[in-house]
Amino acid sequence: MAQNYLAPIPPRWSGPVIKLLESGDPSKINWTFTAKQEMRMIGLACEQDAFKHCLTTLRTTGIIGECIVGI
């Protein structure tokens, strides 16, 4: 059985996700309980800061993500 692995996030994926986030309403994001906890752990004061952080992270060249096999 194939296992998940770490790899750079390809622009063919991050580009459309960035466009989707930019064209949407950040206040409509349903943040999970875990995400809200992690926001505080990394020093983000509010959900708007987390949204900006997500966009900045996705724009980072060579950022590594988990490739989930079978999806």
C-alpha positions in Angstrom: 0.0 0.0 0.0 1.3 3.4 -1.0 2.2 5.8 1.8 1.8 9.6 2.1 5.0 11.6 1.6 6.3 15.1 1.9 7.0 17.1 -1.3 7.0 20.7 -2.5 3.4 22.0 -3.1 3.1 22.3 -6.8 2.0 25.7 -8.2 -0.7 23.9 -10.3 -2.4 23.3 -6.9 -1.4 26.3 -4.8 -2.3 28.8 -7.6 -6.0 27.9 -7.8 -6.3 27.7 -4.0 -4.8 31.2 -3.6 -7.2 32.5 -6.2 -10.1 30.9 -4.5 -9.1 32.3 -1.1 -8.5 35.8 -2.5 -11.9 35.8 -4.3 -13.8 34.6 -1.2 -14.9 36.2 2.0 -12.4 35.4 4.8 -15.2 35.8 7.4 -17.0 32.7 5.9 -14.2 30.3 6.7 -15.2 27.7 9.3 -12.1 27.3 11.3 -11.8 24.0 13.2 -11.2 23.9 17.0 -7.7 22.6 16.3 -7.0 25.4 13.8 -8.0 28.0 16.4 -5.8 26.4 19.0 -2.9 26.3 16.6 -3.4 30.0 15.7 -2.8 30.9 19.3 0.2 28.6 19.6 2.0 30.3 16.7 1.1 33.8 17.9 -1.7 34.8 15.5 -4.1 37.1 17.3 -7.2 36.5 15.2 -8.7 34.6 12.3 -8.0 37.5 9.9 -4.3 37.1 10.8 -4.5 33.4 10.2 -6.1 33.9 6.8 -3.2 36.3 5.8 -0.7 33.7 7.2 -2.3 31.0 5.0 -2.0 33.1 1.9 1.6 34.1 2.7 2.5 30.4 3.3 0.9 29.2 0.1 2.8 31.9 -1.9 6.2 30.7 -0.4 8.3 29.1 -3.1 9.3 25.5 -2.4 6.9 25.2 0.6 6.7 21.5 1.7 3.3 19.8 2.1 2.0 16.3 2.6 1.1 14.4 -0.5 -1.9 12.3 0.4 -1.9 9.1 -1.7 -5.2 7.9 -3.0 -7.2 11.1 -3.0 
